[in-house]
Structures are given as structure tokens and as C-alpha cells.
């Protein structure tokens, strides 16, 4: 289940996503539920952008595979442009996945991270530089984010990624070519499924 925890620190309220990514609640947020081939995804967003997007189910069967005929549904709200944009992105990913790179989502990330935050650089470099069907190692991502020695910090950032799929932490693998963990190891079959899906999408070009 999705659990919302509020932690009081002084006079400020913080929202803690399920993967312990903390962001300040200065926004009026709404929850939107998307039904996807990987199970329901719950998004928390304000008018400025996405705060977090989370899998509601812990995992999928090891043998599960995606094809290119899957639908994504959600409850329409004409006043919520973020909801529609994320719905369009998800629908495109599960129908015509190579086309998601033409939908710019970088202006929709509502992070409460300092501009010079290493985590923020990691997320933005990963989003901008690792497109559909590509992969990058934790070590390589640390380097492009400006600190080649921060491999462990990159792993922590991936485990705490507030917007999986869109910020594609599933494309980050170990230097030896093994998949590595997904959601701190809780959803490894989903990572394998996504990588195989994207590999198949490249072959079908």
C-alpha cells in the first residue's frame, strides 16, 4: 500500500515518499492513479509539476513480459495539465516507447533539492542523457554528474528516485553488466522486464 508519512521538523512539513525521498510540502498536491501494464502507479503532483510517482504493487512475476499493445488509463481532469502530460508519457511508453524521448518532461520535476545538489544533477543527467534502450553504469553516471568517486551515492539516489520510469533509474546497471537492484532490490523483476522491453523495442525498429 501507498503510505503517506508526515515528519514535522520545526515549522516545516515534509512529505516522505515510500522510498524515503524527502521533499518539502509547499504545494497543494493531488493524487492521480494510473492503471498500467505493471500495475497501478500513484502520482503526487501540484500545478508546478510531479513530486513523486510510485508503484503500488511490490513486484511482478519473473516470467512477465511487456508488448507494445498495452493501455494506460486514468481519471480525466481537464484542470490538471500535469496529469494529462504524465498520462500521455505513460501511454506512449507502453505503446510506442521510442517516441517518449520526444516528450520533454524535464520542466515537470517538482524537486525540493538545492540547485547544487548532487542528487539533482544525477537525476537530470540520467533523464537527459540516457534515452530509450540505452544503459549507463553507476560509475559512468557518477562521472557525468560531476563526481566520479560517488558511485555509492549514485546507487542511493537511484534507490530514492522519486519519479521512476520517467527518470529512468532502471537503465542504470553495474559496471560488470549485471542489472543491479531496483527500488532497493524490492522490484528487481520489474527492472529486468523494462530492460528487456526496451531492448526488444530497439530490435523492432
ABEGO torsion letter per residue (X at the ends): XBBBBBBBBEABBBBBBAAGBBBBBABBBBBBBBBBAAEBBBBBBBAAEBABBBBABABBBAABBBBAABBBBBBBBAABAAAAAAAAAAAAAAABAAAAAABBAAAABBBBBBAABAAAAAAAAAAAABBBGBBBBAAAAAAAAGBAAAAAAAAAAAAABABBGABBAAABBBAAGBAEBBGGGAAAAAAAAAAAAAAAAAAAX
